[in-house]
Amino acid sequence: MLVLSRKKGESIWIGDDIEIIISEVKGDQVKIGIRAPKHIDIVRGELRNAISQSNTEAVVKNIDLLKNKLK
């Protein structure tokens, strides 16, 4: 993992297409802006984790249903 220090108004580039801009720093909260091509999905980490958990639960339920049908 790369860890960088940035100040308000500074940015970080990922490749040639993605720019992360620090727009505000207030206490322990940092607001960022992200410029990226439209085909790149940007999802908050906690939302991605929730989706992954939900998908895992759905698979487990489907496996249980299949097991019950085969009995």
All heavy atoms as TSV, in Angstrom:
chain	resi	resn	atom	element	x	y	z
A	1	MET	N	N	0.846	-1.173	0.000
A	1	MET	CA	C	0.000	0.000	0.000
A	1	MET	C	C	0.891	1.235	0.000
A	1	MET	O	O	1.832	1.331	0.769
A	1	MET	CB	C	-0.906	0.018	1.233
A	1	MET	CG	C	-1.723	1.282	1.310
A	1	MET	SD	S	-2.635	1.578	2.850
A	1	MET	CE	C	-3.440	0.054	3.138
A	2	LEU	N	N	0.556	2.168	-0.838
A	2	LEU	CA	C	1.261	3.447	-0.894
A	2	LEU	C	C	0.490	4.448	-0.037
A	2	LEU	O	O	-0.719	4.600	-0.191
A	2	LEU	CB	C	1.329	3.939	-2.341
A	2	LEU	CG	C	1.896	5.342	-2.562
A	2	LEU	CD1	C	3.362	5.397	-2.136
A	2	LEU	CD2	C	1.746	5.735	-4.022
A	3	VAL	N	N	1.158	5.111	0.883
A	3	VAL	CA	C	0.532	6.121	1.737
A	3	VAL	C	C	1.179	7.461	1.433
A	3	VAL	O	O	2.408	7.590	1.493
A	3	VAL	CB	C	0.696	5.777	3.241
A	3	VAL	CG1	C	0.076	6.851	4.110
A	3	VAL	CG2	C	0.088	4.408	3.535
A	4	LEU	N	N	0.356	8.455	1.086
A	4	LEU	CA	C	0.859	9.776	0.737
A	4	LEU	C	C	0.201	10.842	1.603
A	4	LEU	O	O	-0.948	10.696	1.989
A	4	LEU	CB	C	0.542	10.097	-0.735
A	4	LEU	CG	C	1.125	9.160	-1.775
A	4	LEU	CD1	C	0.549	9.479	-3.144
A	4	LEU	CD2	C	2.632	9.279	-1.805
A	5	SER	N	N	0.915	11.902	1.873
A	5	SER	CA	C	0.344	13.068	2.549
A	5	SER	C	C	0.004	14.101	1.488
A	5	SER	O	O	0.796	14.356	0.589
A	5	SER	CB	C	1.343	13.668	3.536
A	5	SER	OG	O	1.632	12.750	4.549
A	6	ARG	N	N	-1.167	14.690	1.576
A	6	ARG	CA	C	-1.606	15.710	0.637
A	6	ARG	C	C	-2.297	16.822	1.415
A	6	ARG	O	O	-2.841	16.588	2.483
A	6	ARG	CB	C	-2.608	15.159	-0.388
A	6	ARG	CG	C	-2.119	14.002	-1.225
A	6	ARG	CD	C	-1.275	14.396	-2.424
A	6	ARG	NE	N	0.066	14.766	-2.022
A	6	ARG	CZ	C	0.880	15.540	-2.709
A	6	ARG	NH1	N	0.519	16.070	-3.840
A	6	ARG	NH2	N	2.082	15.814	-2.279
A	7	LYS	N	N	-2.292	18.013	0.873
A	7	LYS	CA	C	-2.983	19.152	1.460
A	7	LYS	C	C	-4.177	19.515	0.585
A	7	LYS	O	O	-4.263	19.078	-0.570
A	7	LYS	CB	C	-2.044	20.355	1.551
A	7	LYS	CG	C	-0.879	20.134	2.492
A	7	LYS	CD	C	0.035	21.330	2.502
A	7	LYS	CE	C	1.240	21.058	3.406
A	7	LYS	NZ	N	2.219	22.129	3.339
A	8	LYS	N	N	-5.071	20.324	1.123
A	8	LYS	CA	C	-6.235	20.775	0.372
A	8	LYS	C	C	-5.791	21.359	-0.975
A	8	LYS	O	O	-4.847	22.128	-1.047
A	8	LYS	CB	C	-6.995	21.841	1.172
A	8	LYS	CG	C	-8.227	22.342	0.471
A	8	LYS	CD	C	-8.946	23.379	1.303
A	8	LYS	CE	C	-10.100	23.964	0.510
A	8	LYS	NZ	N	-10.814	24.978	1.253
A	9	GLY	N	N	-6.472	20.933	-2.028
A	9	GLY	CA	C	-6.169	21.412	-3.367
A	9	GLY	C	C	-5.139	20.584	-4.110
A	9	GLY	O	O	-4.997	20.709	-5.321
A	10	GLU	N	N	-4.409	19.707	-3.399
A	10	GLU	CA	C	-3.419	18.857	-4.053
A	10	GLU	C	C	-4.107	17.608	-4.587
A	10	GLU	O	O	-5.214	17.261	-4.194
A	10	GLU	CB	C	-2.304	18.491	-3.079
A	10	GLU	CG	C	-1.477	19.695	-2.659
A	10	GLU	CD	C	-0.360	19.335	-1.713
A	10	GLU	OE1	O	-0.469	18.359	-0.948
A	10	GLU	OE2	O	0.644	20.065	-1.720
A	11	SER	N	N	-3.426	16.940	-5.500
A	11	SER	CA	C	-4.038	15.762	-6.110
A	11	SER	C	C	-3.046	14.622	-6.231
A	11	SER	O	O	-1.846	14.782	-6.025
A	11	SER	CB	C	-4.603	16.104	-7.493
A	11	SER	OG	O	-3.568	16.446	-8.384
A	12	ILE	N	N	-3.588	13.466	-6.561
A	12	ILE	CA	C	-2.829	12.243	-6.805
A	12	ILE	C	C	-3.374	11.663	-8.105
A	12	ILE	O	O	-4.585	11.620	-8.309
A	12	ILE	CB	C	-3.039	11.223	-5.659
A	12	ILE	CG1	C	-2.554	11.796	-4.325
A	12	ILE	CG2	C	-2.357	9.893	-5.971
A	12	ILE	CD1	C	-3.061	11.029	-3.128
A	13	TRP	N	N	-2.483	11.223	-8.969
A	13	TRP	CA	C	-2.891	10.601	-10.228
A	13	TRP	C	C	-2.669	9.098	-10.158
A	13	TRP	O	O	-1.650	8.627	-9.663
A	13	TRP	CB	C	-2.097	11.175	-11.392
A	13	TRP	CG	C	-2.616	12.508	-11.822
A	13	TRP	CD1	C	-2.255	13.724	-11.316
A	13	TRP	CD2	C	-3.607	12.759	-12.807
A	13	TRP	NE1	N	-2.962	14.714	-11.943
A	13	TRP	CE2	C	-3.798	14.154	-12.867
A	13	TRP	CE3	C	-4.350	11.953	-13.651
A	13	TRP	CZ2	C	-4.707	14.744	-13.736
A	13	TRP	CZ3	C	-5.251	12.541	-14.514
A	13	TRP	CH2	C	-5.426	13.911	-14.551
A	14	ILE	N	N	-3.626	8.350	-10.676
A	14	ILE	CA	C	-3.513	6.900	-10.827
A	14	ILE	C	C	-3.535	6.644	-12.329
A	14	ILE	O	O	-4.553	6.865	-12.990
A	14	ILE	CB	C	-4.656	6.158	-10.116
A	14	ILE	CG1	C	-4.644	6.506	-8.621
A	14	ILE	CG2	C	-4.549	4.664	-10.346
A	14	ILE	CD1	C	-5.834	5.990	-7.854
A	15	GLY	N	N	-2.418	6.225	-12.858
A	15	GLY	CA	C	-2.309	6.074	-14.303
A	15	GLY	C	C	-2.473	7.432	-14.976
A	15	GLY	O	O	-2.160	8.472	-14.401
A	16	ASP	N	N	-2.959	7.413	-16.203
A	16	ASP	CA	C	-3.156	8.649	-16.959
A	16	ASP	C	C	-4.583	9.165	-16.885
A	16	ASP	O	O	-4.868	10.260	-17.358
A	16	ASP	CB	C	-2.799	8.421	-18.437
A	16	ASP	CG	C	-1.319	8.159	-18.640
A	16	ASP	OD1	O	-0.511	8.682	-17.836
A	16	ASP	OD2	O	-0.976	7.428	-19.585
A	17	ASP	N	N	-5.514	8.373	-16.302
A	17	ASP	CA	C	-6.934	8.683	-16.410
A	17	ASP	C	C	-7.642	9.027	-15.111
A	17	ASP	O	O	-8.765	9.512	-15.130
A	17	ASP	CB	C	-7.679	7.497	-17.040
A	17	ASP	CG	C	-7.220	7.207	-18.448
A	17	ASP	OD1	O	-6.742	8.130	-19.118
A	17	ASP	OD2	O	-7.332	6.050	-18.881
A	18	ILE	N	N	-7.041	8.741	-13.972
A	18	ILE	CA	C	-7.746	8.914	-12.699
A	18	ILE	C	C	-7.002	9.919	-11.832
A	18	ILE	O	O	-5.822	9.758	-11.551
A	18	ILE	CB	C	-7.885	7.573	-11.954
A	18	ILE	CG1	C	-8.622	6.561	-12.832
A	18	ILE	CG2	C	-8.595	7.763	-10.619
A	18	ILE	CD1	C	-8.627	5.157	-12.296
A	19	GLU	N	N	-7.737	10.950	-11.399
A	19	GLU	CA	C	-7.168	11.966	-10.521
A	19	GLU	C	C	-7.979	12.016	-9.234
A	19	GLU	O	O	-9.204	12.100	-9.261
A	19	GLU	CB	C	-7.181	13.339	-11.195
A	19	GLU	CG	C	-6.543	14.416	-10.336
A	19	GLU	CD	C	-6.572	15.799	-10.972
A	19	GLU	OE1	O	-7.366	16.026	-11.902
A	19	GLU	OE2	O	-5.798	16.650	-10.517
A	20	ILE	N	N	-7.279	11.979	-8.111
A	20	ILE	CA	C	-7.885	12.112	-6.784
A	20	ILE	C	C	-7.497	13.493	-6.268
A	20	ILE	O	O	-6.309	13.799	-6.164
A	20	ILE	CB	C	-7.356	11.035	-5.804
A	20	ILE	CG1	C	-7.423	9.630	-6.399
A	20	ILE	CG2	C	-8.050	11.140	-4.453
A	20	ILE	CD1	C	-8.794	9.105	-6.633
A	21	ILE	N	N	-8.500	14.319	-5.945
A	21	ILE	CA	C	-8.247	15.686	-5.495
A	21	ILE	C	C	-8.706	15.833	-4.050
A	21	ILE	O	O	-9.825	15.441	-3.705
A	21	ILE	CB	C	-8.996	16.713	-6.364
A	21	ILE	CG1	C	-8.642	16.525	-7.841
A	21	ILE	CG2	C	-8.702	18.139	-5.938
A	21	ILE	CD1	C	-9.779	16.023	-8.647
A	22	ILE	N	N	-7.857	16.394	-3.194
A	22	ILE	CA	C	-8.254	16.679	-1.813
A	22	ILE	C	C	-9.005	18.004	-1.832
A	22	ILE	O	O	-8.445	19.050	-2.138
A	22	ILE	CB	C	-7.017	16.779	-0.888
A	22	ILE	CG1	C	-6.123	15.540	-1.019
A	22	ILE	CG2	C	-7.448	17.022	0.554
A	22	ILE	CD1	C	-6.793	14.215	-0.775
A	23	SER	N	N	-10.311	17.958	-1.519
A	23	SER	CA	C	-11.106	19.178	-1.602
A	23	SER	C	C	-11.307	19.856	-0.250
A	23	SER	O	O	-11.509	21.066	-0.191
A	23	SER	CB	C	-12.469	18.896	-2.251
A	23	SER	OG	O	-13.218	18.021	-1.459
A	24	GLU	N	N	-11.230	19.082	0.835
A	24	GLU	CA	C	-11.416	19.688	2.159
A	24	GLU	C	C	-10.868	18.766	3.233
A	24	GLU	O	O	-11.000	17.548	3.141
A	24	GLU	CB	C	-12.907	19.946	2.412
A	24	GLU	CG	C	-13.201	20.651	3.703
A	24	GLU	CD	C	-14.695	20.918	3.896
A	24	GLU	OE1	O	-15.442	20.936	2.906
A	24	GLU	OE2	O	-15.092	21.093	5.056
A	25	VAL	N	N	-10.252	19.340	4.240
A	25	VAL	CA	C	-9.803	18.597	5.413
A	25	VAL	C	C	-10.391	19.302	6.623
A	25	VAL	O	O	-10.156	20.486	6.842
A	25	VAL	CB	C	-8.254	18.563	5.518
A	25	VAL	CG1	C	-7.828	17.810	6.759
A	25	VAL	CG2	C	-7.638	17.966	4.263
A	26	LYS	N	N	-11.202	18.580	7.393
A	26	LYS	CA	C	-11.873	19.161	8.556
A	26	LYS	C	C	-11.843	18.134	9.678
A	26	LYS	O	O	-12.528	17.113	9.607
A	26	LYS	CB	C	-13.310	19.515	8.186
A	26	LYS	CG	C	-14.059	20.290	9.258
A	26	LYS	CD	C	-15.527	20.453	8.872
A	26	LYS	CE	C	-15.768	21.846	8.356
A	26	LYS	NZ	N	-17.205	22.079	8.092
A	27	GLY	N	N	-11.010	18.376	10.677
A	27	GLY	CA	C	-10.883	17.420	11.785
A	27	GLY	C	C	-10.346	16.097	11.276
A	27	GLY	O	O	-9.323	16.050	10.613
A	28	ASP	N	N	-11.089	15.009	11.568
A	28	ASP	CA	C	-10.642	13.686	11.119
A	28	ASP	C	C	-11.323	13.257	9.825
A	28	ASP	O	O	-11.280	12.095	9.446
A	28	ASP	CB	C	-10.862	12.646	12.219
A	28	ASP	CG	C	-12.331	12.450	12.569
A	28	ASP	OD1	O	-13.165	13.251	12.111
A	28	ASP	OD2	O	-12.641	11.494	13.295
A	29	GLN	N	N	-11.961	14.203	9.143
A	29	GLN	CA	C	-12.653	13.891	7.894
A	29	GLN	C	C	-11.968	14.575	6.716
A	29	GLN	O	O	-11.593	15.747	6.790
A	29	GLN	CB	C	-14.117	14.337	7.964
A	29	GLN	CG	C	-14.942	13.880	6.794
A	29	GLN	CD	C	-16.399	14.248	6.959
A	29	GLN	OE1	O	-16.719	15.357	7.349
A	29	GLN	NE2	N	-17.271	13.312	6.680
A	30	VAL	N	N	-11.805	13.831	5.643
A	30	VAL	CA	C	-11.199	14.356	4.422
A	30	VAL	C	C	-12.199	14.171	3.295
A	30	VAL	O	O	-12.731	13.076	3.104
A	30	VAL	CB	C	-9.893	13.609	4.072
A	30	VAL	CG1	C	-9.312	14.115	2.769
A	30	VAL	CG2	C	-8.887	13.738	5.199
A	31	LYS	N	N	-12.480	15.237	2.557
A	31	LYS	CA	C	-13.354	15.140	1.387
A	31	LYS	C	C	-12.474	15.092	0.153
A	31	LYS	O	O	-11.553	15.893	0.009
A	31	LYS	CB	C	-14.308	16.324	1.316
A	31	LYS	CG	C	-15.347	16.302	2.406
A	31	LYS	CD	C	-16.368	17.393	2.217
A	31	LYS	CE	C	-17.405	17.318	3.335
A	31	LYS	NZ	N	-18.423	18.365	3.182
A	32	ILE	N	N	-12.783	14.125	-0.707
A	32	ILE	CA	C	-12.003	13.979	-1.928
A	32	ILE	C	C	-12.916	14.054	-3.142
A	32	ILE	O	O	-14.103	13.749	-3.065
A	32	ILE	CB	C	-11.215	12.649	-1.950
A	32	ILE	CG1	C	-12.161	11.456	-1.909
A	32	ILE	CG2	C	-10.216	12.586	-0.822
A	32	ILE	CD1	C	-11.485	10.129	-2.175
A	33	GLY	N	N	-12.336	14.479	-4.233
A	33	GLY	CA	C	-13.010	14.430	-5.521
A	33	GLY	C	C	-12.273	13.436	-6.394
A	33	GLY	O	O	-11.053	13.283	-6.281
A	34	ILE	N	N	-13.006	12.748	-7.246
A	34	ILE	CA	C	-12.394	11.752	-8.119
A	34	ILE	C	C	-12.797	12.046	-9.554
A	34	ILE	O	O	-13.990	12.121	-9.862
A	34	ILE	CB	C	-12.839	10.322	-7.736
A	34	ILE	CG1	C	-12.504	10.041	-6.274
A	34	ILE	CG2	C	-12.211	9.298	-8.669
A	34	ILE	CD1	C	-13.126	8.779	-5.731
A	35	ARG	N	N	-11.805	12.228	-10.411
A	35	ARG	CA	C	-12.038	12.368	-11.846
A	35	ARG	C	C	-11.570	11.081	-12.504
A	35	ARG	O	O	-10.403	10.716	-12.385
A	35	ARG	CB	C	-11.250	13.542	-12.420
A	35	ARG	CG	C	-11.817	14.868	-12.092
A	35	ARG	CD	C	-11.162	15.953	-12.953
A	35	ARG	NE	N	-11.569	17.252	-12.451
A	35	ARG	CZ	C	-10.753	18.188	-11.999
A	35	ARG	NH1	N	-9.457	17.991	-12.014
A	35	ARG	NH2	N	-11.223	19.324	-11.560
A	36	ALA	N	N	-12.511	10.408	-13.166
A	36	ALA	CA	C	-12.179	9.134	-13.813
A	36	ALA	C	C	-13.091	8.952	-15.015
A	36	ALA	O	O	-14.180	9.532	-15.071
A	36	ALA	CB	C	-12.367	7.983	-12.823
A	37	PRO	N	N	-12.679	8.139	-15.971
A	37	PRO	CA	C	-13.546	7.840	-17.108
A	37	PRO	C	C	-14.860	7.218	-16.639
A	37	PRO	O	O	-14.902	6.535	-15.605
A	37	PRO	CB	C	-12.736	6.836	-17.930
A	37	PRO	CG	C	-11.317	7.053	-17.514
A	37	PRO	CD	C	-11.378	7.486	-16.086
A	38	LYS	N	N	-15.924	7.450	-17.385
A	38	LYS	CA	C	-17.249	6.965	-16.993
A	38	LYS	C	C	-17.334	5.440	-16.887
A	38	LYS	O	O	-18.161	4.916	-16.157
A	38	LYS	CB	C	-18.310	7.482	-17.959
A	38	LYS	CG	C	-18.514	8.979	-17.839
A	38	LYS	CD	C	-19.704	9.418	-18.651
A	38	LYS	CE	C	-19.902	10.910	-18.574
A	38	LYS	NZ	N	-20.589	11.350	-17.395
A	39	HIS	N	N	-16.487	4.721	-17.622
A	39	HIS	CA	C	-16.555	3.259	-17.592
A	39	HIS	C	C	-15.926	2.654	-16.338
A	39	HIS	O	O	-16.028	1.445	-16.118
A	39	HIS	CB	C	-15.904	2.661	-18.851
A	39	HIS	CG	C	-14.424	2.814	-18.901
A	39	HIS	ND1	N	-13.819	3.957	-19.396
A	39	HIS	CD2	C	-13.420	1.995	-18.510
A	39	HIS	CE1	C	-12.505	3.815	-19.314
A	39	HIS	NE2	N	-12.240	2.633	-18.780
A	40	ILE	N	N	-15.317	3.468	-15.497
A	40	ILE	CA	C	-14.710	2.973	-14.262
A	40	ILE	C	C	-15.694	3.163	-13.114
A	40	ILE	O	O	-16.149	4.272	-12.840
A	40	ILE	CB	C	-13.382	3.701	-13.968
A	40	ILE	CG1	C	-12.364	3.353	-15.051
A	40	ILE	CG2	C	-12.851	3.343	-12.580
A	40	ILE	CD1	C	-11.036	4.015	-14.901
A	41	ASP	N	N	-16.046	2.051	-12.460
A	41	ASP	CA	C	-16.959	2.106	-11.310
A	41	ASP	C	C	-16.211	2.615	-10.097
A	41	ASP	O	O	-15.088	2.190	-9.821
A	41	ASP	CB	C	-17.534	0.720	-10.998
A	41	ASP	CG	C	-18.455	0.209	-12.089
A	41	ASP	OD1	O	-19.081	1.040	-12.775
A	41	ASP	OD2	O	-18.534	-1.019	-12.258
A	42	ILE	N	N	-16.850	3.517	-9.352
A	42	ILE	CA	C	-16.297	4.027	-8.102
A	42	ILE	C	C	-17.326	3.744	-7.019
A	42	ILE	O	O	-18.456	4.221	-7.095
A	42	ILE	CB	C	-15.989	5.540	-8.196
A	42	ILE	CG1	C	-14.984	5.789	-9.323
A	42	ILE	CG2	C	-15.472	6.062	-6.860
A	42	ILE	CD1	C	-14.769	7.249	-9.640
A	43	VAL	N	N	-16.940	2.937	-6.040
A	43	VAL	CA	C	-17.864	2.508	-4.991
A	43	VAL	C	C	-17.177	2.675	-3.642
A	43	VAL	O	O	-16.009	2.315	-3.486
A	43	VAL	CB	C	-18.273	1.023	-5.192
A	43	VAL	CG1	C	-19.233	0.569	-4.115
A	43	VAL	CG2	C	-18.872	0.805	-6.565
A	44	ARG	N	N	-17.907	3.211	-2.655
A	44	ARG	CA	C	-17.359	3.327	-1.301
A	44	ARG	C	C	-17.062	1.936	-0.744
A	44	ARG	O	O	-17.773	0.974	-1.013
A	44	ARG	CB	C	-18.364	4.016	-0.388
A	44	ARG	CG	C	-18.657	5.444	-0.751
A	44	ARG	CD	C	-19.581	6.087	0.266
A	44	ARG	NE	N	-20.519	5.139	0.819
A	44	ARG	CZ	C	-21.831	5.299	0.825
A	44	ARG	NH1	N	-22.372	6.368	0.325
A	44	ARG	NH2	N	-22.615	4.385	1.344
A	45	GLY	N	N	-16.001	1.840	0.043
A	45	GLY	CA	C	-15.575	0.562	0.599
A	45	GLY	C	C	-16.648	-0.147	1.407
A	45	GLY	O	O	-16.855	-1.350	1.258
A	46	GLU	N	N	-17.359	0.598	2.261
A	46	GLU	CA	C	-18.379	-0.048	3.102
A	46	GLU	C	C	-19.540	-0.567	2.267
A	46	GLU	O	O	-20.142	-1.594	2.587
A	46	GLU	CB	C	-18.870	0.886	4.215
A	46	GLU	CG	C	-19.608	2.134	3.768
A	46	GLU	CD	C	-18.704	3.307	3.414
A	46	GLU	OE1	O	-17.475	3.157	3.318
A	46	GLU	OE2	O	-19.252	4.410	3.223
A	47	LEU	N	N	-19.862	0.102	1.165
A	47	LEU	CA	C	-20.929	-0.368	0.279
A	47	LEU	C	C	-20.478	-1.631	-0.450
A	47	LEU	O	O	-21.227	-2.591	-0.580
A	47	LEU	CB	C	-21.318	0.724	-0.721
A	47	LEU	CG	C	-22.431	0.379	-1.696
A	47	LEU	CD1	C	-23.696	-0.038	-0.964
A	47	LEU	CD2	C	-22.713	1.564	-2.605
A	48	ARG	N	N	-19.249	-1.644	-0.899
A	48	ARG	CA	C	-18.716	-2.828	-1.582
A	48	ARG	C	C	-18.723	-4.030	-0.648
A	48	ARG	O	O	-19.085	-5.137	-1.040
A	48	ARG	CB	C	-17.303	-2.537	-2.074
A	48	ARG	CG	C	-16.697	-3.667	-2.840
A	48	ARG	CD	C	-15.350	-3.293	-3.379
A	48	ARG	NE	N	-14.750	-4.465	-3.988
A	48	ARG	CZ	C	-13.767	-4.425	-4.843
A	48	ARG	NH1	N	-13.265	-3.276	-5.204
A	48	ARG	NH2	N	-13.265	-5.522	-5.346
A	49	ASN	N	N	-18.345	-3.828	0.602
A	49	ASN	CA	C	-18.356	-4.920	1.584
A	49	ASN	C	C	-19.775	-5.419	1.837
A	49	ASN	O	O	-20.005	-6.621	1.958
A	49	ASN	CB	C	-17.711	-4.476	2.895
A	49	ASN	CG	C	-16.223	-4.256	2.760
A	49	ASN	OD1	O	-15.594	-4.772	1.839
A	49	ASN	ND2	N	-15.651	-3.483	3.662
A	50	ALA	N	N	-20.739	-4.496	1.930
A	50	ALA	CA	C	-22.133	-4.886	2.162
A	50	ALA	C	C	-22.673	-5.698	0.987
A	50	ALA	O	O	-23.379	-6.699	1.178
A	50	ALA	CB	C	-22.995	-3.650	2.399
A	51	ILE	N	N	-22.346	-5.285	-0.226
A	51	ILE	CA	C	-22.792	-6.014	-1.418
A	51	ILE	C	C	-22.184	-7.411	-1.437
A	51	ILE	O	O	-22.871	-8.398	-1.716
A	51	ILE	CB	C	-22.432	-5.232	-2.696
A	51	ILE	CG1	C	-23.278	-3.967	-2.794
A	51	ILE	CG2	C	-22.606	-6.096	-3.944
A	51	ILE	CD1	C	-22.816	-2.986	-3.854
A	52	SER	N	N	-20.901	-7.495	-1.132
A	52	SER	CA	C	-20.223	-8.791	-1.112
A	52	SER	C	C	-20.862	-9.719	-0.074
A	52	SER	O	O	-21.106	-10.899	-0.348
A	52	SER	CB	C	-18.745	-8.592	-0.802
A	52	SER	OG	O	-18.091	-9.828	-0.725
A	53	GLN	N	N	-21.147	-9.190	1.106
A	53	GLN	CA	C	-21.781	-9.985	2.171
A	53	GLN	C	C	-23.166	-10.456	1.745
A	53	GLN	O	O	-23.530	-11.608	1.936
A	53	GLN	CB	C	-21.871	-9.170	3.461
A	53	GLN	CG	C	-22.547	-9.897	4.610
A	53	GLN	CD	C	-21.762	-11.111	5.083
A	53	GLN	OE1	O	-20.550	-11.146	5.013
A	53	GLN	NE2	N	-22.460	-12.119	5.552
A	54	SER	N	N	-23.929	-9.564	1.132
A	54	SER	CA	C	-25.267	-9.903	0.664
A	54	SER	C	C	-25.211	-11.000	-0.399
A	54	SER	O	O	-26.018	-11.931	-0.392
A	54	SER	CB	C	-25.953	-8.661	0.109
A	54	SER	OG	O	-27.213	-8.969	-0.407
A	55	ASN	N	N	-24.260	-10.892	-1.316
A	55	ASN	CA	C	-24.107	-11.912	-2.356
A	55	ASN	C	C	-23.728	-13.258	-1.757
A	55	ASN	O	O	-24.245	-14.299	-2.177
A	55	ASN	CB	C	-23.058	-11.481	-3.383
A	55	ASN	CG	C	-23.541	-10.359	-4.258
A	55	ASN	OD1	O	-24.733	-10.086	-4.350
A	55	ASN	ND2	N	-22.612	-9.681	-4.912
A	56	THR	N	N	-22.858	-13.248	-0.770
A	56	THR	CA	C	-22.456	-14.494	-0.110
A	56	THR	C	C	-23.655	-15.142	0.577
A	56	THR	O	O	-23.861	-16.357	0.465
A	56	THR	CB	C	-21.334	-14.221	0.918
A	56	THR	OG1	O	-20.212	-13.657	0.233
A	56	THR	CG2	C	-20.921	-15.483	1.643
A	57	GLU	N	N	-24.452	-14.349	1.263
A	57	GLU	CA	C	-25.644	-14.880	1.944
A	57	GLU	C	C	-26.630	-15.464	0.940
A	57	GLU	O	O	-27.229	-16.513	1.188
A	57	GLU	CB	C	-26.306	-13.778	2.774
A	57	GLU	CG	C	-25.493	-13.364	3.983
A	57	GLU	CD	C	-26.034	-12.124	4.686
A	57	GLU	OE1	O	-27.096	-11.614	4.277
A	57	GLU	OE2	O	-25.373	-11.670	5.635
A	58	ALA	N	N	-26.798	-14.815	-0.204
A	58	ALA	CA	C	-27.719	-15.313	-1.224
A	58	ALA	C	C	-27.248	-16.654	-1.771
A	58	ALA	O	O	-28.051	-17.568	-1.985
A	58	ALA	CB	C	-27.855	-14.296	-2.356
A	59	VAL	N	N	-25.955	-16.806	-1.981
A	59	VAL	CA	C	-25.410	-18.068	-2.488
A	59	VAL	C	C	-25.635	-19.180	-1.474
A	59	VAL	O	O	-26.060	-20.277	-1.829
A	59	VAL	CB	C	-23.905	-17.922	-2.827
A	59	VAL	CG1	C	-23.258	-19.272	-3.065
A	59	VAL	CG2	C	-23.720	-17.027	-4.038
A	60	VAL	N	N	-25.382	-18.892	-0.205
A	60	VAL	CA	C	-25.565	-19.900	0.844
A	60	VAL	C	C	-27.033	-20.335	0.905
A	60	VAL	O	O	-27.329	-21.535	0.997
A	60	VAL	CB	C	-25.080	-19.363	2.211
A	60	VAL	CG1	C	-25.515	-20.274	3.348
A	60	VAL	CG2	C	-23.567	-19.202	2.200
A	61	LYS	N	N	-27.958	-19.390	0.812
A	61	LYS	CA	C	-29.388	-19.731	0.848
A	61	LYS	C	C	-29.766	-20.597	-0.345
A	61	LYS	O	O	-30.529	-21.552	-0.217
A	61	LYS	CB	C	-30.235	-18.466	0.875
A	61	LYS	CG	C	-30.215	-17.766	2.199
A	61	LYS	CD	C	-31.058	-16.508	2.185
A	61	LYS	CE	C	-30.936	-15.765	3.501
A	61	LYS	NZ	N	-31.684	-14.513	3.496
A	62	ASN	N	N	-29.238	-20.255	-1.531
A	62	ASN	CA	C	-29.548	-21.046	-2.726
A	62	ASN	C	C	-28.995	-22.458	-2.613
A	62	ASN	O	O	-29.638	-23.415	-3.033
A	62	ASN	CB	C	-29.011	-20.363	-3.986
A	62	ASN	CG	C	-29.859	-19.184	-4.397
A	62	ASN	OD1	O	-31.035	-19.112	-4.077
A	62	ASN	ND2	N	-29.256	-18.261	-5.104
A	63	ILE	N	N	-27.799	-22.599	-2.044
A	63	ILE	CA	C	-27.221	-23.937	-1.863
A	63	ILE	C	C	-28.083	-24.737	-0.900
A	63	ILE	O	O	-28.365	-25.914	-1.145
A	63	ILE	CB	C	-25.768	-23.839	-1.355
A	63	ILE	CG1	C	-24.868	-23.324	-2.480
A	63	ILE	CG2	C	-25.267	-25.183	-0.826
A	63	ILE	CD1	C	-23.449	-23.017	-2.067
A	64	ASP	N	N	-28.533	-24.107	0.185
A	64	ASP	CA	C	-29.409	-24.794	1.140
A	64	ASP	C	C	-30.720	-25.238	0.493
A	64	ASP	O	O	-31.196	-26.342	0.744
A	64	ASP	CB	C	-29.689	-23.895	2.350
A	64	ASP	CG	C	-28.469	-23.715	3.241
A	64	ASP	OD1	O	-27.520	-24.503	3.123
A	64	ASP	OD2	O	-28.469	-22.744	4.036
A	65	LEU	N	N	-31.297	-24.366	-0.340
A	65	LEU	CA	C	-32.532	-24.727	-1.037
A	65	LEU	C	C	-32.323	-25.922	-1.965
A	65	LEU	O	O	-33.140	-26.835	-2.020
A	65	LEU	CB	C	-33.063	-23.536	-1.855
A	65	LEU	CG	C	-33.697	-22.393	-1.072
A	65	LEU	CD1	C	-33.995	-21.222	-1.986
A	65	LEU	CD2	C	-34.973	-22.873	-0.393
A	66	LEU	N	N	-31.213	-25.917	-2.684
A	66	LEU	CA	C	-30.912	-27.033	-3.581
A	66	LEU	C	C	-30.714	-28.341	-2.811
A	66	LEU	O	O	-31.173	-29.399	-3.225
A	66	LEU	CB	C	-29.667	-26.721	-4.419
A	66	LEU	CG	C	-29.850	-25.696	-5.531
A	66	LEU	CD1	C	-28.511	-25.357	-6.144
A	66	LEU	CD2	C	-30.797	-26.227	-6.590
A	67	LYS	N	N	-30.020	-28.256	-1.681
A	67	LYS	CA	C	-29.799	-29.448	-0.857
A	67	LYS	C	C	-31.132	-30.021	-0.383
A	67	LYS	O	O	-31.334	-31.223	-0.386
A	67	LYS	CB	C	-28.911	-29.126	0.340
A	67	LYS	CG	C	-27.460	-28.959	-0.007
A	67	LYS	CD	C	-26.647	-28.654	1.247
A	67	LYS	CE	C	-25.183	-28.450	0.931
A	67	LYS	NZ	N	-24.396	-28.088	2.133
A	68	ASN	N	N	-32.050	-29.140	0.034
A	68	ASN	CA	C	-33.358	-29.586	0.516
A	68	ASN	C	C	-34.183	-30.228	-0.603
A	68	ASN	O	O	-34.929	-31.174	-0.382
A	68	ASN	CB	C	-34.119	-28.432	1.143
A	68	ASN	CG	C	-33.533	-28.015	2.474
A	68	ASN	OD1	O	-32.885	-28.819	3.146
A	68	ASN	ND2	N	-33.738	-26.771	2.855
A	69	LYS	N	N	-34.067	-29.717	-1.824
A	69	LYS	CA	C	-34.809	-30.279	-2.959
A	69	LYS	C	C	-34.266	-31.648	-3.355
A	69	LYS	O	O	-35.006	-32.487	-3.850
A	69	LYS	CB	C	-34.743	-29.331	-4.156
A	69	LYS	CG	C	-35.637	-28.130	-4.014
A	69	LYS	CD	C	-35.640	-27.292	-5.264
A	69	LYS	CE	C	-36.562	-26.094	-5.094
A	69	LYS	NZ	N	-36.671	-25.310	-6.315
A	70	LEU	N	N	-32.982	-31.861	-3.157
A	70	LEU	CA	C	-32.376	-33.127	-3.537
A	70	LEU	C	C	-32.640	-34.241	-2.530
A	70	LEU	O	O	-32.401	-35.400	-2.817
A	70	LEU	CB	C	-30.869	-32.955	-3.738
A	70	LEU	CG	C	-30.453	-32.057	-4.904
A	70	LEU	CD1	C	-28.932	-31.842	-4.905
A	70	LEU	CD2	C	-30.897	-32.640	-6.231
A	71	LYS	N	N	-33.128	-33.897	-1.358
A	71	LYS	CA	C	-33.384	-34.914	-0.322
A	71	LYS	C	C	-34.629	-35.694	-0.606
A	71	LYS	O	O	-35.552	-35.406	-1.191
A	71	LYS	CB	C	-33.489	-34.253	1.052
A	71	LYS	CG	C	-32.162	-33.786	1.563
A	71	LYS	CD	C	-32.325	-33.188	2.939
A	71	LYS	CE	C	-30.995	-32.688	3.458
A	71	LYS	NZ	N	-31.118	-32.111	4.785
